[in-house]
Amino acid sequence: MLRRRFNIWLLMGLMGLGPISAWDQTTASSWEAPPQGDEQALSHEASLSIPSEGEDTLPSPPPQAGQNGLRRQKPLAQPQQDVLYLTPEQEREAIEYIREVYPDRVERLLAIKERRPLLYRRFLSRGYREMRHLEELKEKDPERYDQRMEEKRLDEEARNLAKQYRESDDESERARLKDELKTLLDRIFDYRQRNRQFEIEKLEKRLAELKETNQQRLDNKDEIVQRRLDQMLGRQREWEW
């Protein structure tokens, strides 16, 4: 039973459904929250488990080197896999990125730095991951990078319009804001659909490559098995160095 559970967990990870790849994709949804006050707005993310009062303070474990020079926190009662130990320079970079892309949220984030350090580090880690992801995208595909940034800009504009709508008592003003918001949401939807289509095409290409490789292995089964047999028996094949 234990072995079966492990196999299921491993399969989910390889398929991108489990904790192995939970942070491989950073999207705008990581920062999507209604304009509320203080940490309530910052913590309005379905995948984020808000810590209890007794878990607000992070311990100071010995640094552990990780990918891209980052240091990961050691597990507490529950693993905090979404928290990174950023260097002061990386923290400044993350804050500047959030200030540029999410200007209405950076002050709320800084406001909880002392009172809710774990929550602060979680969102800062997400911001840093998103920043690095976009930097890589800018180098590999500048056109998609521009589209992603425009999508983020429109999303922030839509949030501001929604906030103005909720705060307005003028019916004519609310009607105008509602029309503008719908137009923006139409444009945002189109951007997101283009991004989804790109991901689908990338997956289809990868699947085609895997199918081709798998067929080649089937066609050359005897040779592959014989080569592995020779390796395991310590035999040196004639055409190898």
C-alpha positions in Angstrom: 0.0 0.0 0.0 2.8 2.4 0.9 4.6 1.7 -2.3 1.4 2.2 -4.3 0.9 5.6 -2.7 4.5 6.6 -3.5 4.1 5.6 -7.1 0.9 7.7 -7.4 2.6 10.7 -5.8 5.5 10.3 -8.2 3.3 10.0 -11.2 1.4 13.2 -10.2 4.6 15.0 -9.8 5.8 14.0 -13.3 2.5 15.1 -14.8 2.8 18.5 -13.1 -0.1 17.7 -10.8 1.7 17.3 -7.5 4.2 19.1 -5.3 7.2 18.3 -7.5 6.1 21.0 -10.1 3.9 23.1 -8.0 6.1 26.2 -8.5 7.3 25.5 -12.0 4.6 27.8 -13.4 4.2 31.4 -12.2 1.2 33.2 -13.4 -0.6 36.4 -12.8 -3.2 34.5 -10.7 -0.5 34.3 -8.0 -1.2 38.0 -7.3 -4.9 38.2 -8.2 -6.7 39.6 -5.1 -9.6 41.9 -4.6 -8.7 45.4 -3.4 -9.3 44.9 0.3 -7.3 46.2 3.3 -4.0 45.0 4.7 -3.1 41.3 4.7 -6.6 40.2 3.9 -6.2 41.5 0.4 -2.7 40.0 0.1 -3.7 36.6 1.3 -6.7 36.2 -1.0 -5.2 33.3 -3.0 -7.0 30.0 -2.9 -3.7 28.0 -2.9 -2.2 30.0 0.0 -2.8 28.7 3.5 -2.7 31.6 5.9 -0.6 30.8 8.9 -2.0 30.8 12.4 -0.7 33.3 14.9 1.8 30.8 16.3 3.4 30.3 12.9 3.9 33.9 12.0 7.6 34.0 12.8 10.0 32.1 10.6 12.9 30.3 12.2 16.5 30.9 11.2 17.8 27.5 9.9 21.3 27.2 8.4 21.2 28.3 4.7 20.8 25.6 2.1 22.0 26.3 -1.4 19.3 25.7 -4.0 18.5 26.4 -7.6 19.6 29.9 -9.0 21.6 30.5 -5.8 18.4 30.7 -3.6 18.2 29.2 -0.2 15.2 27.2 0.9 13.7 27.1 4.3 13.8 23.8 6.2 10.4 22.2 6.8 8.6 23.1 10.1 5.5 21.2 11.2 4.5 21.4 7.5 6.8 22.0 4.6 6.9 25.7 3.5 7.9 24.9 -0.1 6.6 28.2 -1.4 9.0 30.3 0.8 12.5 31.3 -0.4 15.3 32.8 1.6 16.2 35.8 -0.6 19.4 37.7 -0.3 18.9 41.4 0.5 19.6 42.2 -3.2 17.1 39.7 -4.4 14.5 41.1 -1.9 15.1 44.6 -3.3 14.7 43.3 -6.8 11.5 41.5 -6.0 10.0 44.6 -4.2 10.9 46.9 -7.2 9.3 44.4 -9.6 6.1 44.3 -7.5 6.2 48.1 -7.3 6.4 48.4 -11.1 3.9 45.7 -12.0 1.5 45.8 -9.0 1.9 49.4 -7.7 -1.3 49.3 -5.6 -0.2 46.3 -3.6 3.4 47.0 -2.7 2.6 49.2 0.3 0.2 46.6 1.7 2.9 44.0 1.3 5.5 46.1 3.1 3.0 46.9 5.9 2.9 43.2 6.9 6.6 42.7 6.8 7.1 42.9 10.6 3.6 41.7 11.7 3.2 38.7 9.3 6.8 37.8 8.2 5.8 34.4 6.9 3.0 35.8 4.7 5.4 38.6 3.6 8.1 36.1 2.6 5.5 33.9 0.7 4.3 36.8 -1.5 7.8 38.1 -1.9 8.9 34.7 -3.1 6.1 34.6 -5.6 7.0 38.0 -6.9 10.7 36.9 -7.3 9.7 33.7 -9.1 7.4 35.7 -11.4 10.1 38.2 -12.1 12.7 35.5 -13.0 10.1 33.8 -15.2 9.4 36.9 -17.1 13.1 37.7 -17.5 13.7 34.3 -19.1 10.6 34.8 -21.3 11.9 38.2 -22.5 15.2 36.6 -23.6 13.6 33.6 -25.3 10.4 35.2 -26.8 10.3 39.0 -26.7 6.9 39.0 -28.4 5.3 36.8 -25.8 6.9 38.8 -23.1 5.4 42.0 -24.4 2.0 40.3 -24.5 2.3 39.1 -20.9 3.3 42.6 -19.7 0.4 44.2 -21.6 -1.9 41.6 -20.1 -0.7 42.5 -16.6 -1.1 46.2 -17.3 -4.7 45.7 -18.5 -5.4 43.5 -15.5 -4.3 46.2 -13.1 -6.3 48.8 -15.0 -9.4 46.5 -14.8 -9.0 46.2 -11.0 -8.8 49.9 -10.6 -12.0 50.3 -12.7 -13.7 47.7 -10.6 -12.7 49.6 -7.4 -14.0 52.9 -8.8 -17.3 51.2 -9.7 -17.7 49.8 -6.2 -16.9 53.2 -4.6 -19.1 55.3 -6.9 -22.7 56.3 -6.0 -23.4 57.9 -9.4 -25.4 55.5 -11.5 -24.3 57.1 -14.8 -20.7 56.9 -13.7 -21.1 53.3 -12.6 -22.6 52.4 -16.1 -19.6 54.0 -17.8 -17.1 52.2 -15.6 -19.0 48.9 -16.2 -18.8 49.3 -20.0 -15.0 50.2 -19.8 -14.4 47.2 -17.5 -16.2 44.8 -19.9 -14.1 46.1 -22.8 -10.9 45.5 -20.8 -11.9 42.0 -19.8 -12.6 41.1 -23.4 -9.0 42.2 -24.3 -7.5 40.3 -21.3 -9.4 37.2 -22.3 -8.0 37.3 -25.8 -4.4 37.7 -24.4 -4.9 34.7 -22.1 -6.4 32.6 -24.8 -3.4 33.3 -27.0 -1.1 32.2 -24.2 -3.2 29.0 -23.6 -3.0 28.2 -27.3 0.8 28.6 -27.3 1.0 26.2 -24.3 -1.2 23.7 -26.1 1.0 23.9 -29.2 4.1 23.4 -27.2 2.6 20.4 -25.4 1.5 18.9 -28.8 5.0 19.3 -30.2 6.6 17.7 -27.1 4.1 14.8 -27.4 4.9 14.3 -31.0 8.6 14.2 -30.2 8.0 11.6 -27.4 5.9 9.4 -29.7 8.6 9.5 -32.4 11.3 8.6 -29.9 9.2 5.8 -28.5 8.6 4.4 -31.9 12.4 4.5 -32.6 13.0 2.6 -29.5 10.5 -0.1 -30.4 12.0 -0.4 -33.9 15.5 -0.8 -32.4 14.5 -3.0 -29.4 16.9 -5.8 -30.1 19.9 -3.5 -30.5 19.1 -1.6 -27.4 18.6 -4.7 -25.3 21.9 -6.2 -26.6 23.8 -3.0 -25.9 22.4 -2.9 -22.3 23.3 -6.6 -21.9 26.9 -6.0 -23.0 27.2 -3.0 -20.6 25.9 -5.1 -17.6 28.3 -8.0 -18.5 31.2 -5.6 -18.9 31.8 -6.4 -22.6 33.5 -3.8 -24.8 31.9 -3.5 -28.2 34.1 -3.3 -31.3 33.0 0.2 -32.4 33.3 1.8 -29.1 36.4 3.8 -28.0 
